Amino acid sequence: MPWKAEDAYSHTHKANTRSLQELWAKVANEALARTGDEGRAIREANAVVARQLDQR
């Protein structure tokens, strides 16, 4: 089941804006499709969101 932007905040509180939540869902779904591993997909999405915040 693909993740939606609304799911992001329950996995990382850093995704506190709509754009970060959409980015999280996009990365998580792409990683899941590529690897088939939900845990890895969540970790990758969390890392991307954290990097986005560090760049601000």
C-alpha positions as CSV (number, residue, x, y, z in Angstrom):
1,M,0.0,0.0,0.0
2,P,1.6,3.3,-1.0
3,W,2.1,5.9,1.6
4,K,0.4,9.3,1.5
5,A,1.7,12.6,2.6
6,E,-0.5,12.4,5.7
7,D,1.4,9.3,6.8
8,A,4.7,11.2,7.1
9,Y,4.3,12.9,10.4
10,S,3.6,9.6,12.1
11,H,7.0,8.4,10.9
12,T,9.0,11.6,11.5
13,H,8.0,14.7,13.3
14,K,10.5,16.6,11.1
15,A,8.1,16.4,8.2
16,N,6.1,19.3,9.6
17,T,5.1,21.1,6.4
18,R,3.0,19.9,3.5
19,S,5.9,20.0,1.1
20,L,8.1,17.9,3.4
21,Q,5.3,15.4,3.9
22,E,4.8,15.1,0.1
23,L,8.6,14.7,-0.3
24,W,8.6,12.0,2.4
25,A,5.8,10.1,0.7
26,K,7.4,10.3,-2.7
27,V,10.8,9.1,-1.5
28,A,9.3,6.3,0.7
29,N,7.1,5.0,-2.2
30,E,10.0,5.1,-4.7
31,A,12.3,3.2,-2.2
32,L,9.6,0.7,-1.5
33,A,9.1,0.0,-5.2
34,R,12.9,-0.3,-5.7
35,T,13.7,-2.5,-2.7
36,G,10.5,-4.0,-1.5
37,D,11.6,-3.3,2.1
38,E,9.2,-1.1,4.1
39,G,11.7,-0.4,6.9
40,R,14.4,0.7,4.5
41,A,11.9,2.9,2.6
42,I,10.9,4.7,5.8
43,R,14.6,5.2,6.8
44,E,15.5,6.6,3.4
45,A,12.5,9.0,3.4
46,N,13.3,10.1,6.9
47,A,16.9,10.8,5.9
48,V,15.9,12.9,2.9
49,V,13.6,15.0,5.0
50,A,16.3,15.5,7.6
51,R,18.8,16.6,4.9
52,Q,16.2,19.1,3.5
53,L,16.0,20.7,7.0
54,D,19.7,20.8,7.3
55,Q,20.0,22.8,4.0
56,R,17.6,25.5,5.2
